[in-house]
Amino acid sequence: MKFGFLLAVLLIPQWARADAWTPPKDPDPQKILQEAGADEQANRYEEALAKYVWFYEHALEYQPSLTGVRLSFALSGWGKLGQEYPPALIKLREVRDAAKERITPEEGRKISFEDFHEFASINRELGDEEQTVAAFRAIDAAEDDGAQRVFAVAEPSLIRAKDYELCGKYIDADESLERILRGYEMAGKLAKKPKIGSSYLKYANKKFLNDSATLVALLVVNDRTAEAEEVMHELKKVDGDSKFHAKLTAELEKAIEGVVPKPWP
């Protein structure tokens, strides 16, 4: 990075000029997100950042269905922009820190799933998953039902931190099994739609294999082998060709030995 650009960044009093970009009267969130990417490619960094921030803060007001996009593709684009334009990274950390304030246990505060999901998603993009783990441990220590409420979001970070014991505290084998099977069944139906296709099924198969092995392994390492064996029995009943079942069997055999797979993706 050139010294002049670095000095300019350090002297910026705010994350971007107030007049960098203003949204139209009838904004289309998806179009604005696409424009942010185009602005980044054209080195219009301030405009790109303003659009990423607007999308993150307002997209759901116009299209609630963009929840997943907001915490995945949009964050990924924002993080990528931060690699070229440091103020973008500064702003993203500010948004993360604001979310952290909302999930810090306090008397009378109910930790929301949405706030924790936002916090964890930004940490994943920033490579700061240790913050997610620390926050979940604090919620757990507060003996609040919020830990159970947000566990599904924290679980991948806990696994990467190898805190299998804390995972075991919140795993309900029956509920987890039902969720995995239901998700796989829905994926199979979606894959039959022409606009989605078989490529989605490949993704769903990988997710199913990873989720299944993770559940079995976590039960085993928490001395719940009987439950793990029951879960394995049910998982092997799913539809699939011989190649898929061979992969499933191989993954479950490692899992029943207590080998916890890395979270995927």
FENBEL-V131538 format. One record per backbone hydrogen bond with DSSP energy under -1.0 kcal/mol. NH is the residue of the N-H (numbers start at 1). CO is the residue of the C=O. Records with the same first field share a line. If there is no record, write none. Layout:
# FENBEL-V131538
NH=CO / CO
This chain:
# FENBEL-V131538
6=2
7=3
8=4
9=5
10=6
11=7
12=9
20=17
32=28
33=29
34=30
35=31
36=32
37=33
38=34
39=35
40=36
41=37
42=38
43=40
44=39
45=43
48=44
49=45
50=46
51=47
52=48
53=49
54=50
55=51
56=52
57=53
58=54
59=55
61=58
62=59
63=59
66=63
67=64
70=66
71=67
72=69
74=69
76=72
77=73
78=74
79=75
80=76
81=77
82=78
84=81
85=81
88=85
90=86
91=87
92=88
93=89
94=90
95=91
96=92
97=93
98=94
99=95
100=96
101=97
102=98
103=99
109=106
116=112
117=113
118=114
119=115
120=116
121=117
122=118
123=119
124=120
125=121
126=122
127=123
128=123
131=128
133=129
134=130
135=131
136=132
137=133
138=134
139=135
140=136
141=137
142=138
143=140
144=139
147=144
149=145
150=146
153=150
154=150
155=151
158=154
159=155
160=156
161=157
162=159
163=158
164=162
167=163
168=164
169=165
170=167
176=172
177=173
178=174
179=175
180=176
181=177
182=178
183=179
184=180
185=181
186=182
187=183
188=184
189=185
190=186
191=187
193=190
196=193
197=193
200=197
202=198
203=199
204=200
205=201
206=202
207=203
208=204
209=205
210=206
211=207
212=208
213=209
214=210
215=211
216=212
217=213
218=214
219=215
220=216
221=217
223=220
224=219
228=224
229=225
230=226
231=227
232=228
233=229
234=230
235=231
236=232
237=234
238=235
245=241
246=242
247=243
248=244
249=245
250=246
251=247
252=248
253=249
254=250
255=251
256=252
258=255
259=254
